[in-house]
Amino acid sequence: CTLDSEVALRVGGDFFFDPQPGDSPVKLVLIAGGVGINPLFSILLHIADLHGYQEGKGNGYKMGTVKLYYSAKNTSELLFKKNILGLMNAFPGKITCRFHVTQQSSQICKELQPHVTGK
């Protein structure tokens, strides 16, 4: 997509990502709010595994990038945040995340600050 591109979104339905060896790489955008992160976190872990296979074994998987946008009331309600930060560190530029908080009243920890927008 480019700036001002029109995109289609859907809410609900089946949540899975099952690329096959030889498939063209795709760029994924995952959008989650609150506990809705659960199926998307599973997809993120699967993508990380496939990135690891791609780098280590050259088994035909060509992985694109994934951007996760994840919103919650405050950083304490961001489930899996440490795991997500770990994946971003393990796969820089390939897995990225932007956290958004809507009702943050306390200071955001230094580790999360570069990745958080909102109040």
PASE-198333 format. One record per residue (C-alpha): residue in three letters; residue number from 1; x, y, z. Coordinates in pm, 1 decimal. Layout:
N
- ALA/NUM/X/Y/Z
...
END
This chain:
119
- CYS/1/0.0/0.0/0.0
- THR/2/99.2/357.1/-48.4
- LEU/3/-22.9/671.8/120.5
- ASP/4/-393.7/723.3/49.1
- SER/5/-440.7/363.2/-67.5
- GLU/6/-775.3/208.1/8.5
- VAL/7/-760.1/-113.1/211.2
- ALA/8/-1024.5/-361.3/315.5
- LEU/9/-1053.1/-475.6/676.3
- ARG/10/-1264.5/-743.6/831.7
- VAL/11/-1355.0/-810.1/1189.2
- GLY/12/-1414.1/-1160.3/1318.5
- GLY/13/-1391.3/-1478.8/1118.5
- ASP/14/-1109.9/-1730.2/1104.4
- PHE/15/-770.3/-1622.2/1232.3
- PHE/16/-484.7/-1811.1/1075.3
- PHE/17/-180.6/-1755.6/858.3
- ASP/18/-58.9/-2062.2/672.9
- PRO/19/195.4/-1976.4/404.3
- GLN/20/347.0/-2261.2/207.7
- PRO/21/705.1/-2304.2/84.0
- GLY/22/740.7/-2123.7/-245.9
- ASP/23/460.1/-1873.4/-178.0
- SER/24/546.9/-1512.4/-251.0
- PRO/25/625.5/-1312.2/62.0
- VAL/26/344.1/-1094.3/194.8
- LYS/27/344.0/-790.5/418.1
- LEU/28/101.9/-839.5/705.7
- VAL/29/-64.2/-576.9/921.2
- LEU/30/-217.8/-715.4/1239.9
- ILE/31/-452.1/-492.7/1443.4
- ALA/32/-557.1/-592.2/1794.5
- GLY/33/-733.6/-441.8/2091.6
- GLY/34/-725.7/-578.4/2445.7
- VAL/35/-760.0/-955.9/2471.1
- GLY/36/-815.0/-966.9/2094.1
- ILE/37/-436.3/-1004.5/2078.4
- ASN/38/-460.0/-1378.4/2153.7
- PRO/39/-507.7/-1518.9/1801.1
- LEU/40/-282.8/-1251.7/1651.7
- PHE/41/-4.4/-1329.1/1898.4
- SER/42/-23.4/-1690.5/1784.4
- ILE/43/13.1/-1572.1/1423.3
- LEU/44/308.1/-1354.6/1528.1
- LEU/45/481.3/-1654.1/1691.8
- HIS/46/422.1/-1860.9/1377.7
- ILE/47/574.0/-1586.2/1163.1
- ALA/48/876.9/-1569.8/1394.6
- ASP/49/922.0/-1946.8/1361.9
- LEU/50/903.3/-1922.5/983.0
- HIS/51/1154.9/-1635.7/980.4
- GLY/52/1387.2/-1856.1/1185.0
- TYR/53/1343.7/-2147.5/943.0
- GLN/54/1398.8/-1919.5/646.0
- GLU/55/1726.5/-1788.3/785.0
- GLY/56/1853.4/-2118.8/916.6
- LYS/57/1754.0/-2379.7/661.9
- GLY/58/1652.0/-2213.0/336.6
- ASN/59/1349.5/-2443.7/314.7
- GLY/60/1154.0/-2236.9/64.1
- TYR/61/965.9/-2003.8/299.6
- LYS/62/998.1/-1642.6/189.5
- MET/63/863.5/-1428.5/468.7
- GLY/64/766.5/-1065.9/433.3
- THR/65/732.2/-818.6/716.2
- VAL/66/466.8/-796.9/983.9
- LYS/67/347.4/-484.1/1163.3
- LEU/68/136.8/-524.1/1474.4
- TYR/69/-78.9/-240.0/1601.5
- TYR/70/-204.5/-319.0/1950.4
- SER/71/-425.1/-100.7/2169.9
- ALA/72/-527.8/-126.5/2535.4
- LYS/73/-632.7/105.9/2815.6
- ASN/74/-283.3/116.1/2963.2
- THR/75/48.9/-64.2/2935.0
- SER/76/-36.4/-303.7/3218.3
- GLU/77/-319.5/-438.9/3000.2
- LEU/78/-92.5/-502.2/2698.7
- LEU/79/-73.9/-880.8/2708.4
- PHE/80/246.9/-1047.9/2585.1
- LYS/81/426.0/-709.6/2564.3
- LYS/82/762.5/-850.8/2678.6
- ASN/83/733.5/-1138.4/2431.0
- ILE/84/644.3/-896.7/2151.4
- LEU/85/943.5/-675.1/2235.9
- GLY/86/1161.1/-986.8/2228.8
- LEU/87/1035.0/-1078.9/1882.2
- MET/88/1103.3/-727.4/1755.5
- ASN/89/1458.4/-749.7/1891.4
- ALA/90/1510.9/-1097.3/1744.7
- PHE/91/1382.0/-995.2/1399.5
- PRO/92/1460.4/-624.2/1358.4
- GLY/93/1283.0/-467.2/1064.3
- LYS/94/1090.1/-788.0/999.1
- ILE/95/859.0/-776.9/1301.7
- THR/96/752.9/-436.8/1433.7
- CYS/97/488.4/-325.6/1678.8
- ARG/98/319.0/-2.0/1776.4
- PHE/99/137.3/-7.2/2109.7
- HIS/100/-140.4/245.0/2169.0
- VAL/101/-277.5/326.3/2514.2
- THR/102/-598.3/519.7/2568.3
- GLN/103/-610.6/577.9/2945.6
- GLN/104/-250.4/567.4/3069.3
- SER/105/-212.9/763.1/3393.9
- SER/106/128.6/640.9/3513.1
- GLN/107/472.3/675.4/3359.3
- ILE/108/543.1/435.9/3072.3
- CYS/109/845.9/215.4/3135.4
- LYS/110/1158.7/307.1/2941.8
- GLU/111/1162.4/-21.9/2748.3
- LEU/112/814.7/42.7/2603.3
- GLN/113/836.9/420.3/2552.9
- PRO/114/974.4/414.9/2195.3
- HIS/115/690.5/186.8/2085.5
- VAL/116/393.2/351.6/2261.1
- THR/117/158.0/625.7/2145.0
- GLY/118/-138.4/768.5/2328.8
- LYS/119/-197.3/923.8/2668.0
END
